[in-house]
Amino acid sequence: MLLLHVSDTHLGSSKPFTGSFEREKDFYEVFDEAIDIAIKEHVDAVIHSGDLFDDFRPPPRPYVYAVKALNKLRERNIKFIVVAGQHDMAKRAGASPIHVLKELGLAHSLGESPGDVKNEVVKLNSGDLGVTGIPYFEGSMAKEVLSKVKPPEARKKILIAHILLQELGLPSYHISITQLPVKEYNYVALGDYHINYVYPNIRNPPIVYPGSTEAQDIQEYRDERYVVLVDLSGSEAVLQHIRLERFRRFAKLVIKNVNELQQSLGRLGSHNLVKKPILYVELTSKLSRFEAEKLRTELSRAVERGLISDFRILTKTAEGGELEVGEGRGEGVSTVSLDAVIKETFKDEGITQLVQALVSSTSDKDVELILELLVKDRSLYKKLEELVRRK
Ligand SMILES: [Mn+2]
C-alpha cells in the first residue's frame, strides 16, 4: 500500500504579494506537481494534512485549480483523503470548502471543523486503510479532541492531524506527541508546521510534517520543499522524501546601500532556476528618499532583466525585529510605514482609522465593527462616499 503525504498547499494564497496572480499561480503549479508525483508513483491515496485552501471561503479560481487537479486523481481511482486546517476550517457544519469537494466526489473528508475527529476505514485499491483524522482545533479543546481518537479496526492505520506539537519547541502548541496513541498507527501525517520535520528517534511509526509546498514569507523559506511517499506494504513504514521542483525560491541580500545591491545581484545565480526567485533586501542603514528611490529603480530593473521575479525591502526596527517597508512592482518603496502611507493618502483621521482597521483585520468581527462605526458616524460615511466618487 502506497500513499503520498502532502500538506499546507494554501491554494488561493499569493503571499507575500497579496493580489498578485503570478504569485498565486505558484501555489497551483506546485500542487499540480504533487498530484503528478502521486500519479507517477501509482499511489493508492494522497493524504493531505490540512490547509488545502488558504481561505475557508475561497473565490472561484482556487476551486477551479483544485477540481482540475483532483479530477486527475479520481480518473485513476486514487483517493484524496484530507482534514481541515485553520485556513480551510468550517466556522459551522458543512461550510468548509473541503465539504464542497466531498460533495463533488473529489475528496474523502476526515474532519472539517474543530473537534470533528473521525475514525474510519477507507477502501483503497490495495486494501483497507484505517484513518483517524484530527482537523485543527484550539488548544483548550485538547481533552475533548483526544477522547475522540479511536484507532479504527484495520491492518494498516494512519493518523492525520493539523496540529502543532509541543516537541517542535515553538511558543504555542496544541498537544504533546505523548498524548497521542501513536503506537497504534503505522504512520502519523501532520500538518500546520510549514517546515519539513521528521520527529527524531522514533522508528515506528514515523511522525512527519512534510512542510508547506510554498513559503508564505522568507521566515518559512527553505532551499528544499517535499512531499513524502509512504510505503505501508511491509511491517514498518518505509519513507521517501520527494523534492518538489516547481516551488518559488526566495533569496535574501543584506546590504548597506545601492552600490552593494549592484554587486550582490550578479552573484544571485538565478539563471538555472525553474522560476526566478523572490528577493528580500534587508537594509542595514537608513536610506535617504533619493537613495530609496534609486534602490527601487535598481530592483525593478532586476525584475525586467529576469534576474528576480519580485522583491521586498526590509529594515530593522529599533527593537531589532524586521519591518517591511515596501514591496515590488508599483508599490512605493520608502522608509515610512504602511500606517504613514495610509495617513498620507487619506489625510482624514476618521478615514485613516477605518482603512487601518480594514487592512489589519483578520476576522469577520472587525468588519462588523467597521460597519457599526460607519452607521454611527454619518459624517465618516459621507466622506468615504466622496472619496469613492472622486476615484
Ligand atoms: Mn498552513
Residues whose N, C-alpha, C, O or C-beta is under 5 A from the ligand:
A	BS01	MN	D8 D51 D192
